[in-house]
Amino acid sequence: MTNGLTWKIGGEAGFGIMAAGAILSRAFARAGLYLASTNEYPSLIRGGHNTYTIRVSDKEIFSIIRSVNLLVALNQETINLHQDELTKDAGMIFDADDKNIKPAKGFHLYPVPLLKLATTDGGAKLMMNNVALGASLAVVDLPFEILAGVIADIFARKGEEIIRENIQAAKAGYEFIKKNLPAGRQVFPYQLKQGKAPERLVLTGNEAIGLGAIKADLGFAAIYPMTPINGLLHFLAAHQQEGGYIYRQPEDEIAGINMAIGASFAGARSLVATSGGGFSLMVEGLSMAAMTETPLVIVMGTRPGPSTGLATWTGQGDLKFLLSASQGDFMRVVLAPGDPEECFELTQVAFDLADKYQTPVILLVDKFLCESIRTMERPGTKPLKLASSKIHPVGYKNEEIKTGQYKRYRITKSGISPRALPGETFFITNSYEHNEAGFSTEDAQVIKKMVEKRGKKYALLEKEVPAPVVYGDKDADITLVGWGSTKGAAKEAVKKLKIENFKLKINFLHLNWINPFPKEAVIKILSKAKKVIDVEGNFSGQMAGWIKEQTGIEIKDKILKYDGRPFYPEDIIEGISKYV
């Protein structure tokens, strides 16, 4: 028996597909297991085919995979679309009374009267998902109490009656399998055993960003709804009272970024979030934050474009746009976390960098990372601060303020000017080119000095850029290069290839500091590899182009994916085989 499997549920939108996946993900984590999960849904207001996929194991995993071991089919469409994903020894749970469902032959079949059990004793049709969850837990042989506890926690705010009904529906599915299909359950080769490790956190990328922002002392957030950052919006809106910050939903993205800039000007650590189309509207605000030297964190969740593109799918096609967006030549920091842990950590780093260097910082994520779940260890209690982040804190006071000679944009050796807050002293903040005092100027010599002042900050920040992490062999014949959410699939691919061929020397270079770029470290790593392969989710290989611009190294071999779907480890392994 294998203590791990991939579970998938599919059905029509509106039947609790996402809720079922979220509940079971937490149940698996509560059982002490590792997991990675994701959802897929069409760009429709109502209807369409939805799925939720969970990969679970007693060993640490980093990514979902293509193959499915247990499929819950709430309709025939699910079977039609996902039958080819099933392994030869897979199982299938379906409604025994639905005459429209014709289960595929050759698999372990578990016909359960989902609708009948859901509506027994006045239950609702929508509770079919809970019946299916109970049946799933019985098939993999985990205790029902784990699932019941998760359901009770998730529905706690809805009252005891709702909790009772949902647990009752799940228990009906669980007991049906135990009583009526015991033989089928016993031969299913993917039964699970509880892990011994302590319960881990179960977070989406959006939730991890939200927690990181709160840990970083978030003061204000303004987010206009847009996939894929809606989960961050909901998280921050729900926790503002206990988090001690203010959340506002603006009328549009332009208002959102300007509200955040205003809050930052007043001294609050501020955040705004959007996707590609919304960021296009924010670009002038980005430029204003740069010119006024106002700290700002922008969470940019990408999806395929151009235009509206694929609103609910994933892609990495906006990298070049972010690196050069807006008029003028100014410093912007771009960080690209690869998993929930990095979302949590780099969000804190983003706020520190924004404050220290008085500049906009962009946290670049994608739909897959934003909405997917992965277990992570509980973080430590110590805040993640840069060693020198308190050199120029908010509210910096000196003799200039006391004597009334304060200059908001005073030229300093570091390029970082002392930053006062409104009410501390009189000063001018100006979005036009200005002199040290903030007054507009068109004097050539003054302009040159001010541009160079702002440029000094970038040179200082470059010294703080950490070396990227390399996973796998220290000296490799093949080096994969990726960024953002490709991290999990690439790590899984390296692990699988090493198991299949222990003599193979292969590693993965994960880039999460995009700008400033760790030039020297990347040159040192790539110059050792016999074969370098770029892995990214866009058509043109934008990161490969950025690496060439920054280091002079051209990566000719690429594994690119641009169909709106995330990378699977299998995609990378198949891609490598074309070059080796």
N, C-alpha and C positions, 0 to 999 in steps of 0.2 A: 504494500500500500504506500502511496505517495502522500506525504504530509504537505500538500500544496496543490492548488488548482487555479484555473481561471473560470470565473462565473460570469454569465451575462444574462441580463433580462432585456426583453424587447417588447414593445407594444405601441399602441396608439397614444399620442399625447393626451394628457388629462387623466390617465390611469395610474398616476403615482410612480412612474418609472424612476424619476430622479430621487424621490423620497425613499423608495425601496433600496436603491443603491447606497444612499447615504446611511440608512439604518444598518444595513448589513455590513458596510465598511466599519462602522463603529463597533458592531458586534464582534467582528473578526479581531479588531484591535483589542477589545476588552478580553478576548480569549488569549491574549499574549502573542498574537501572530503579526508578522509584517504584511503590509499590503500596499498596492498601488492601484488606483482606480480612476476612471474617467467616464465622461458622458458624451453623447452625441445627439444632436437634435437639429431639425431643419430651420431655416429662416422663415418661419410662419408664425402668425399671431395665434392660430389655433389649428390643431390637427397635425398630421404627419407622423412619421415613424421615429420613435425615441429609443435609445438604448443606454444601458449603464453597464460597464465592464469592471470587474474586480479581479485582480490577481493577488492571491494570498499564499503565504508560505511560512514555515517555521524558521526559515533562513532569510537573511536580509535581501530584499529585492529593490530594484531601482526603477523598473518600468513595466508597463503592460506588455503583453506579447500578442501575436496574431491568433494563436490557437485557443479554442474554448473547450473546456472539459464538462461544464454543466450549463445548459441553456434553459432559461425560463421563457417560454413562448406564450405570450398572452393573446396572440393571434397568428393566423397562418402566414402573414407577411413576414413575421420574425423568422419563421422556419425557411421561407423562400430566400430571404436575404442573407442568412447567417449559417445555413446548413454546411456550406463549404468550409467554414471556420472550425467545425467540430473535429476533434481527434477521433480516431477509430473506436476508442473505448469510452467515448463521451456519454453523458446522460442528458435527458431532455424531460423537463416538467411542463405539462400543458393541461388545459381544461378538458377533462374526460367527456364532458357533456356538450362541448362545442362541436357541432357536426361539420363546421367549416374547416376545422383543423385536421390536417392529415399528416401525422408525424412521420418523419423519415425513418426508414427501416435500417436495422443494423446497429442501433444504439441502445443504451439502457433507457427504457421508456418508463416514465412515471406519470400515468394519467391520474390527475387529481381533480375532483369536481370543484374547481376554484370558485366559480360563481355561486354555486349552491352553498358551499361552506361559508362564503363571505356574507350571504344574505340570510343565513340562519339566525333566528332570534332577533330579527329586525335590523341586521347589519346592512351596510351599503355595498352596492356593486363595486365602488371604488376600493373596497378593502380586499379585492382579489390580490392586490400586491402583497398584503400582509400574509394572506394564506400561502402565497407562493414563497414568501420568506421563511415561514415556518416549515414548509415542505423541504426547502433547500437545506435548512439547518439539520433536519432529520436525515436527509440523504448523505450529508457529509459527517453525520454522527457527532455533532456538538450539542452540549446541554441547552435545553430550551431557556433556562433561567437567564442565560447571557442575553438572548434576544429580548426577552421580556423586560429586563432591566434597561436596555437601550431605548425600547419603545416608551417605557415609563418616563425616562428622562427627556426624550424629545418632545413628548406631548404633555409635559408637566403643566404648562401654562394653560392648556385647554380643558383641564378639569378631570376628575376621577372617572366620569362616565366615558369620555373619549378614550382615555387610557385603557379602561376595561374592555371596550369594544375592539380596539386594535389588538390588544394582547389576546383576546378571545379568538379573533380571526386567525392570528398567527399560530396559536395553539391548535386550532382545528386542522390546519395544514400539517403541522408537525405530527400530531397524533394519527392522522390519516395514513401517512407514510409508515409510521411505526406499526400500526395495527394491520393495514391492508396490503402493504408491499414490503414486508420484512426481507423476503428473499432477494428482491431487487436491490434493496439498500445494502445488504451484506456483500454483494458481489461488486458494488461500485468501487473502482480502484482508487478513488480520490478522497477517502475519508480523512478528516482532520483531527488532530490531537491538540489540546490546549498547550500553548507555550508556557515556559517557566519564567520568561522575562516579565518585568513590570509593565503595566499598561502604558502604551505610548500615546502621544498626541496624534490626532487624526485631523489634518488641516488641508484645505485647499490653498493654492498660492495666494488667492485673494485674502483669505482669512489670516494667513501668515504675514502678509504685508500689513494688514490692519493691526495685528498684535505688535508687529515691529514698530509701527508708527506710534502706538500708545506707549510702548516701552521707551521710545525716543522723546517722550513728552510732547506729543502732538497737541497743538492748541486750536487749530482750525482746519476744517476740510470742506471743500465745495466740489461736488461731483454731479454732473448732469448724466442721467442714465444712458448707458451705451454698452452693448456687449463687446468685450468680455469682462468689464470691470464692475458690472452690476453687483456681483457678490461682495466686492469691497465696499460699495455704497451701502448695501444692506447691513453689513457688519458694523461699519462705523456709525451709521444712523441708530442702530440698536444699542450701542454701548457707550454713547456719549456721556450719559449721566455718571456711570461708574468710572469712565475713562477720563473725565475732567476736561473735555474739549468741547468745541462747538462744531456741529455739522449743519450745513445748509445746502439744500438742493436749489441751484440757480435756474434761471429760465433758459439758459443755453451755455455753451462752452465758453463763449467770450466773456460772459458775466462771471462764470466760475473762476477763470484764471485771474481776472481782475479783482474779484473778491479775495482770493487767496493772496495776491500780491499786497492788497491793502491790509489784510490781517498780519502778514509778515512785516510790513512796514511798521505796524503798531507793536511788534515784538513777539507775536505768536508764531510758533513753528507751524508752517502751513503746508497743506497738501492739496493737489488737484489731480484728478484721474480721468482718463478718456481712452478712446481708440483712435485709429488713423484719421477718420473723417473729422472727429472732434478736435484732434490735435491740429489739423489744418486750420481750424478756426482760432486756435489758441496761439498760433505762431507769432502774431504781433505782440501778444502779452509776454511770450517767452523773451522776445527781443527787448521789451521794456524792462523786464526783470534784470536782464543782463546790463543794460545801460544804467539803470538806477542802482545796480549792485544790491538787489533785494534777494535774500535767500528764498528759495522755493523748491519744493519737491514735486515733480510731475510723474505720475504713474501712467505709463503708456502701454496699454494692452493691445497687441497687434492681432489682426486677422487678415485674410487674403484680400487684396485689392486688384486693380485700382477701383475708384469710385466706391459704391457700396460693397462690391465684391461678394464675399461669402461671410455674411454677418455673424454666423454662429459656428464658424469653423476656424482652423488655426493656420498660421503661417508666420514667416520671419522676413517679410518683404519690405519692411519699413526702416531698415537699419540706415541706409544711405540718407534717407529723408531726415531722420533724427539728427544725424551728424552734421547736416548743413542747413537745416531749416531756419528760415527767417533772414531778413536783410542784415548786412553788416558782418563783421568778423569779430566774433566774441567767444569767450570761454563758455563751454557747457560740458558738464560731466555726464557720462552715460554709463550706467551699470546694468548688467543683464544677469539676474539670478537664474539658476538652473533647476532648483527644486524648492520646496517649502522652507527648508532650513536656510537656504541662501536668501529667500524672500524676506524672512524674519531678520536675518543679520544685516543684509545690505540695505534694507529700509532704514535701519538705525544709522548705518554709515552714511546714507544719503542725507539724512537730516544734519548730521555732524559736518559733512562737507559743505552743505549749503550755508550753514551758519558761519563756519570758519572762513570760507572763501567768498561769502556774500555773492552767491551765484546760483543760477538754476541747476538742479540736478535731475536727470531723467532716469527713472527706473523702468527698464525695458523688459516687458514680459509678453507672453502670447496667450491666446485662448486656452490652449492645452494646459499650460502651467497655471493660469488663473483659476480654472474650474476643476482641475484634477486633484485627487487626494493622494497623499502618501503619508505613511506613518513616520513620525520623527521623534527623537528622544526629547525629553523635556529640557528646555534651555536652562542655563545657569542663571543665577540671580544678578550677577554683575553686568552692568550695562556695557555694551560694546562701544567704546570711545576710542577715537584716534588719539595717539599719545600726546599730540600737540594741539588738540582741538580747543583748549581753553586759553590760548594766547590772546585771541581777540574776541572775547565773549560779547553777547548782546549787552547794551548799556555801558559800554566802555567809557570810563570817566577819567579826565586828566585836567591839567591846568587850563587847557584851552576852553573847556566848558565853563570852568569857574570864572574865567576872565572875559567870557563872551567872545572869544576868538576862535571858537570851534569851526572847523572846516570838514564837512561831511566827506569830501573826497580828497582829503589830504594825501599828498604823494608820500609814500613810505618806502623803505628799503624792500619790504616784502610785496608791496602793491596792495596790501590789505589796509584799508583806512579804518580809523576808529569809528565805531558805529554807535551813535546815540539813538534813543527812542523819542518819539513825540512826548513833549512835556519835560524832558530833561534839560533842553536848551533850545535856542532858536537855530534852525538850519533849513537849507533848501535841498530838496530832492528833485532831480530834473531828468526827464527822459530825452531831452535834447542833449547834444554834446555840450559839455560844461567845463568850467574850471574847478579848482579845488573847493571853492565855496559853494558850488552848485549853480552858479549863474551861467546862462547860455553863452557860448562863445563860438566865433568862427576864426579866431586867431590861429594861424598855422602852427606856431611853436607850442602853444598851449594844447592844441588838439593832439599833436605828436606825443607830448608828455603824458596826456591822459590815456591815450591808446596804449602806450608802453606801460603805464601804471597797471592797467587791467591785465595786460599780457604777463606781467611779472607773477601774478597769482598762478597762472597756468604752469609756469616754470617751477614754482614752489611745489605745486600739487604733484607734478610728475615725479618728484623725489619720494612721495608717499605711496605711489602705486605698488601694491604687492605683486610678487611673482605669481603667475597662474599655477594652478595645481595640475599635475600630470598623474593620471591613473594608469596603472599597469607597469610594465617593465621599465627600468630606469634607462637602459639603452635599447632602442627598438629598431627593428627593420622597417616596421610600419608605424607611423604616427597619424592618428586621426585628430583632426582639429574641428572643434565645434563650439557653440556658444548657446546660452539660454537653455531652452527645454530639451535640446538634443542630448543633454548630459546623461539622463537616465538610460536611454536606449543605447548610447555609445558605451557606457560602462557595462551594460548587460552584454553587448556584442563582444567586447574585449574579454569578459569573463568566460563566455561560451566558447570563443575561439581558443582560449588558453586550455580549456578542458578538453576540447577535441584534438588539439595539437600542442602539447606542453612545450615543444621545442620552438614554437612560434614566438618571436619577440615583437610584441605589439603594445602600444599604449595610446592613451587619449589625452589630448591637451584641451582642457576646458577653460574658455575665456569668459570671465564675468566682469572684468574691468575693460570696457570698450574704449572709452575716452576719458582721461588720458590712457594711452595704450602702453602696456609693459613691453616696450620695444626690445630692449637688450635681452630680457629673459626669453622672449619668444625666438629671437634670432639664435640664441644659444641652444634652445631645445630643438628647433627645426633643422638646424645645421647638422645635427647628429643623426637624423633619420635618413634611411636609404629611400624610403617612399613616404610621401606626405599626402594625405587625402582629406579634402575639405568636406564636412558634413553640415548641411544647413537646409532650412525649409524655405527656399526661394528659387527662382528660375536662373538668376544670373550669378550666384555665388558672391553675394555682397561682402561677406566677411573675408573671403579670399582676396577680394579687391582691396579691402581696408588693410589687410596684412601686407599686401604688396606696396601700398602707399606708405605704410609706416615703417616697413623693414627692408623693402626691396626684394623680398622673397616671393617668387611667383609659384602658386600652387596650381598645377595644371590638372591634376586628377580630382574629381569632385563627385560626391554622392548628394544629389539634390532632390528635394521632394516639394512639389507645389500643387498638390491636389486637394488641399484643405485638411488632410489627415495628418496626425502626428507620426513621427518616426517610430517604427518598431525595430527591435534589435535585428530582426530578420532582414529588414530593408538594408541595414548597414552591412551585414554579413554578405548578402547577395551583391551589394555594390562593391565590396572589397574584392570579391572573386573575379570581377571584371578587370581588375588592375594587377592581380597577383597570379 
